Amino acid sequence: MSKTVLMLLMAGAVACATKPELKTAWGEPDLQGIWTRDVDIPLERPAKYANQEFFSDAERSDLDRKIADIIKRDSTEERRARGTERDVNSEFTQEPFTMHLPVGKRTSLIVDPPDGRIPRLTPEAQKARDALRQFQLALLQPTAACKEHQPGCAGGKYGPVSPKRNETPPSYIGATPNSGINRADGPEDRTTTERCLGGTIPDFGNFVGGFSRIVQTPGVVSIVYDMGPGLGRPRIIPITTAPHLPATMHQWWGDSRGHWEGDTLVVDVTNFSPKSDFQGSHEHLHLVERWTRVDPETIDYVVTIDDPTTWVRSWTAKQELKKQSDEENRIYYEPRCHEGNYGLIALLSGARESERAFAARRGPDPATMCIVIGGCGGFVRGGFADSGADADPLQNPPPRAP
């Protein structure tokens, strides 16, 4: 045997000896652990990077610097005077945002279409979204959001209290961004996120973090999603060739059916509830997820998203998840947002008190007060302003109200 061949064989033996065995005791690929993102990548590509799939190192460094500078600021012109409605709206969400994840290399999680943008809506979906928007604007028109021409009032104008305030919303108020309405007659007027029901599948994490804890047993993959502020839910994925539930049966996070293709877990998800809400898609949402452990510390998560009643074509997003320390996270605190949602109770109680004060001529008309979380101007997401120099540089600037 030649010396060269012997050295190659020895190198292969060493590689095999040191390569970790990423299999479960029953021989399936091992996806278990606590996984989360370690960089910040927007779902959609900002318009200024329209034809650019990746940031340069210089661009990433500049974005990191800008973001760090924004979130450490106190009051600015965009936030206006302290103590005003615009100042305090959403202030309760700002406390955690004293740090941020570094900007990732990709300009968007979406890899298809190539422009990194969610496909346009179907005419029917656009019509439904427009109807909700007109209802939102009607309820906002007597508030400071419209009087001060804030982005939340884009498309509307300042005016008197609308008779629509006494009407039923044109659609269920879900978790789609910017879907809230300026009313608190009951829980149904508030978004599912405020009601601690805002978790979606797919889950890419959010501006307060979030992680996925994966546990496997023979025939089942279980995932516990934790979104950060008490929001979490379990998901059970059977490894089976059995068909989906009957089409008449709907579940909040759909019906999952998994199988293995080599080292990749492929999950088909259908049967969502009409009240489920992912980017405006409901019961017709169809997902094909692919989970691949590419090395001991990394899972590639790729999901193709389809709903012919919502978008004109399917679209695909990709996210890299990094393994977290099992030892440091050995104690898990069960999310209790929904069971202990005193924030929603307090909001509804406060709305009733405002009505009583107005009836007794002790306060303003509640219809003129903006109670849309993140929609009244000011700081709205993760320490960022909704417009101006303090806006999130990874998001497109919002339209301005006339």
N, C-alpha and C positions, 0 to 999 in steps of 0.2 A: 504493500500500500504506500502510495506516495505521501510525502510530508504535507503537501498542499491539501490532499483529500482528507488526511487525518486531522488537520487543523480545522477544516470546514465541519467535519463531523463533531469535533469537540465543541466548536462554537455553537452548533445546533443543539448539542446536549445541554450546554450551559443555558441557552435561551429557553429551552423547554423546562429546565429545572427552576428558572427564576420567574417565568411567566405565571402570573396568578391564575388560579382555576376559577373562572367566572361562570361556574355552573352550580345549580342547587344540588342537594343530596340525591334528588331523583332525576337529575340529568338535564334539567331545563336551563336555559340562559338565566343567569342571576341578575335581576334588576333591583334587588333589595337595597334599602338604605334611605337616607334623607337627601333629597335633591332640590337644588334651587339654582336660579340664575345668578351669575356673579358680575354681569355687565348690564348696562342699560341700553336697550335697542328698541326704538319705537315700532309699534305694529305696522304702521304705514310709513312710507318714505316721505320725508318733508319735500315740498315742491322745489325748494332751492337745490336739492340733490337729485333732480328728476331722472337723469340718465346715469347715475353713479351708484353702483352696487355696494361699494366699500368706501369708508372714510380713509383718508390718508392719516398717517401718524400725527402730522401737524394739525389736521382738522380735529382729531380726537383730543389732542392736548388742549387746543383752544376751546373746544366745547366743555371739557372738564373744568377749565378755569372759569368760564362764563357761568356755568351752573353753580359751582362752589361760591362764586361771588354773589349770585342772586339769592341763594337760600340762606345766606348768613346775614342779609340785610334786615333792618327793622322796618320802619315806616318809610314809604317813598311816595312820590307824586301819584303813582298808579294806585296806591292804597288809600290815599287821601287822609283826611283828618282823623286822628284817633277818636275812638268812641262812636263814630258814625256807623250807620248800617253797613256801609261798604267796607269799613275797617273790620268789624267784628264778625261779619258773615263768613262762616267756615273757619274762623280762628281756632275753633276746638280741634280741627284736623291738622293744624300746622306744627304743633309742639314736637312731633317725632322727627321733623325734617331738618335736622342739623347736620346731616351727612348725605352722601349720594353714592350710588354705584358708578364706577368708571364707565364711560361711553364705550360700547362694543365696536367691533370692526365693521359690521354690516350696517347699512343705512336703513334697513327695515327687516322685521321678521318675515314679512311676506316675500317669498321667492318666485311665486307665480301668481299673477301676471308679472312679466319682467319689469314693469314700471314700479313694482313694490307697493301698489295701491289696491284697496278693496275694489272689486269691479262695481260698475254702476248698478243702481237699482233697476228692477223691472218697472214698467209703467204703473202697475198695480201697487207695488211696494212704495214707489215714490208718491203716489196719490195718497196713500195712508199716512206716510210720514208728513206730507204737506198739511193734511187735515189736523194732525196732532200739533204741528208747529203753529198753525193759525189759532188753535185753541190756547196754546201756551201764551202766545202774544196777546190774545184778548185778555187773559188774566193778569199779564204783566203790565199792560198799558198804563194803569194809574200809578205805577210805582216809580221809585227813583231810578231803577234800571233803565227805564225808557226816557225819563226826564233828563238823565245825564248822558244819554246816548251810549249806554254800555253794550258790549258785545252780546250779552244775554238777550237784548231787545233787537238784535239785528233782524231786519225785515218788518219791524213794527214801528209804532210811533206812540208818543205820549198822548193820553186822553183820559176820559172819565171811566168810571167803573163799568165794565161791560156786562150786559145781561147774560153772557155765557158763563158768568161766575156761578149761576144757578143750574147749569146744564151738566149732564154726564159727559165725561171725556169720550172722545171718539174711539179710543182704543185703550186696552189695559196698560197701566203704567208699569213698565218693566225695568230692566237694568241697562238699557241702551244709553250710552253717554248723552247727556243733555235731554233726557226724556221727562224730567220732572215738571210738575205744574205748580203754579203759585196759589196753592190752596191746601187746607188741612181739615176738611170736613170729617174725614175718617181715615183709617189706615190705607184705604184703597187710593187715596189721593197722593200718597207718597210712593217713591220708587221702591222697587223690591230691594235695592241696596240698603236704603234706610231701614227697611223692615228685616234686615239681616238675611235676606233671601237672594242676594245678588250674585252668588257664586255661579260661574258658568263653566261649561265644557265646550271647547277647550279653555284651559286656564293658563295664561302666560305670566301670571303674577301681576302685581299692580304696584303703584307708587309707594305703598307701605311694605312691600316685600312679598312674602309668601313662599311656601315650600311644599313639596310633595313627599310623603313618607310611603314607600312601597314595601309591602310584605307579600310573600308568596307562600302558597301551600300547594300540594298536588291538585291541579285542576282549577286553581283560582289565583288571580292576581288582585290584591286589594291596594287601593290608594287612598290615603287621607290627605286632603288638600287643606292647607292652613293659609289663609289670606292675610293674616296679620292681626287686625284689631278685633279679635274674637270671632272672626268669620271662618268657618271650616265645615267640611262635610266628608263623609266616607263614600267610597265608590268601589263596588264589587264587580270584577270582570271575570266571568266564567270562561275557561278555556274549553271550548266546545264546538261541535259542528251542528248543534241544534239550531233551528231557525229562530228568528226574532219573535217577540211577543206579537199577538194579533194586532193589526193596524189600529184597532179601536182602543187599545190599551196604551196610555201615555204615562210617562214618568218625568219628574222634574229634570233629571240629568240624563234622560234617555235610557235606552236598553242597549247594553254593551255585549258584544260577542267577540271573543278573542281566539286567535290561533297563532302558531309559531311558523314563521318562514325563515328557516335557518336560525340565526341569532336575533332575529327581529320579532318582537311582539306586535302583531297586526290586530287592531281592534276596530270593528265596524259598529257604529252607534246610530240608532234610529229611535223612533217612537218618543220624541220629546213632547212635553206638555205644551198646549197652546199658550200657557203663561210663562214657559221658559223663554229666555231672551238672550240671544247672543248676536250682538250687532244688528238687532232688528229682525233676526230670524227666529221662528217659533217652532211649531209642531212639524214643519217640513224639513227641518235641519237634518243633514246627513253628514256624518264624519267618518273618515278613514284615518286612523292614527297609526303611526309606526314608531315604536320605542326600540332603540338599538344602543346597547352598551358598547361603545367603541373602544373604551379602555377602562381601567379600574376606577377612574375618577370622573368619567364623562358618559352621559346619555345624550344621544341625538334624538330629539322629539320632532317628528314631522307629521303634520296633519293637513289633509285635504278637506276643504269645507264646501258643501254644496247645498243649495236650496233654490230650485228653479222658480219658486214663487217670490224670492227676494232679490237675487242677483242674476245678471244675464249670463254668468258663467261661474264655474267653480274656481276656487283659489286655494293656494297652498302656503303654509307658513312653516318655518323651521326655527327651533330654539335649542340651544345647547345648555344642558343642565349639569351642574357640578355637585359632586358628592360632598356631604357635610360630615363632621365628626359624630359618630354614634355615641361616643363617650360624653362629649360636651352637651349632647342633646338627649341624654338618656331619660330625663324627666320631661314628660309631655303634658302640657296643660290643656285640657279639653276646651275647645272653643264654646263659649256660652253666649254668643251675641243675641241669638233669637230668644232664648229662654229668659234672659235678663235685660231685654231691650227697654230700659227705662228712658232712654233718649227719645224714643218714639212716643212713649206715654207722656213724657214731659212736653214734647212738642205739641201734641194734641191738647193737653191741658192748658198750655200757654195760649193756644189759639182760642180756646173757649173763654179764657180770662180776658183776652183782648176784645172779644165780642161783647162781653159783659161791660167792660170799661167804656167801649164806644157807645153802647146803649145808654149808659149812665152819664154820657158826655164827659168822661174822664180820660179819654184817649182817642187816637186817630182811628179812622175807618180801617179795619184789618185788611180790607181789599187793597189799600194803598201801601201796605208793607210787604216787602219782598222776603219770602221765606223759602225760596228755591236755593237749596244748598249748592254753592258754586255757580249760581246763575245771576247774582245781583251785583257783580263787579267786585274787584278786590283780588285777594289771593285765593285761587281755586283748586290747585292741584300740586301737592307735594312741595309747597313753599314758593310756587310760581304765581305771578299775576296772570290775569286773563288777557292782558294786552300790554303793549308798550315795552320798555327796556327790560322789565322784570318777567316777561313771558318766557315760557319754556322754549329754548332754542331748538329742541327736537320735535316740536309740533308746528303745524302751519298756523300762522296768525289768524285769529277769528275775524269774521266780517264785522264791520262797525255798523251800529244803528244809524239811521238817517238823522 
